[in-house]
Amino acid sequence: MEIRVFADADAVAREAAAVIAAEARAAVAARGRFIMAVSGGRTPWHMLRALAGEDLPWKSLHVAQVDERVAPAGDPDRNLSHLRETLLAHSPLPPEQVYAMPVESAELDVAAARYARILQDIAGSPPVLDLAHLGLGSDGHTASLVPGDPVLDVAGADVAMTGVYLGRRRMTLTYPMLDRARRVLWLVTGSEKIGILARLRDGDRSIPAGRVRRDRALVLVDRAAAGH
């Protein structure tokens, strides 16, 4: 696990966009396409807005979701709403190449399996992401792999549902899917993350984030989270 420290959250966002852009260009040159999955939360909004300004082979980019809250279309709680506002609205990325988790379905477990098949269609069987973007919660969660939830033990599916967490159920990629990614890009900002970042760095498997594969991980943090 490589950790790089930057002055502030804006610098982290700009560096993350530059890393994604470089990975995208390399993947398109090597394999003809770039497939990434983006997590929710506030941290990636600035990253995605910065990414929209990069010179990229946009027609060869495919963007999936790492996780999504079960909420109506257009709800501000939806990660998709912010993905559209920050990236789609400001870049030539074809809208049909953003793959929304089907959390409006009446049968969520069936919908999770359907999303896993979509990932197979774009990323092979089993699907392999070129890059998975992850955040780190103060409680040690990442994606929507949250402490104490049965989703942590899902080994036979790439996409699964959680129980209620902070008021909503979520659909999330599971460890098997994240661990196949060619690159895992973590963004961690804010002084409230000092303790939990140290546990991630040390490979503490008692927190959900600590169970994600480490050898392909790049962690971008600001000075506040690093305790500098």
Buried (B, 14 or more C-beta within 10 A) or exposed (E): BEBEBBEEBBBBBBBBBBBBBEBBBBBBEEEEBBBBBBBBBEBBBBBBBBBBEBEBBBEBBBBBBBBBBBBEEEBEBBBBBBBBEBBBEBBEBEEEBBBBBBBBBEEBEEBBBBBBEBBEEBBEEEBBBBBBBBBBBEBBBBBBBBBEBEBBEBEEBBBBBBEEBEEBBBBBBBBEBBBBBBBBBBBBBBEEBBEBBEBBBEEBEEBBBBBBBBEBBBBBBBBBBBEE
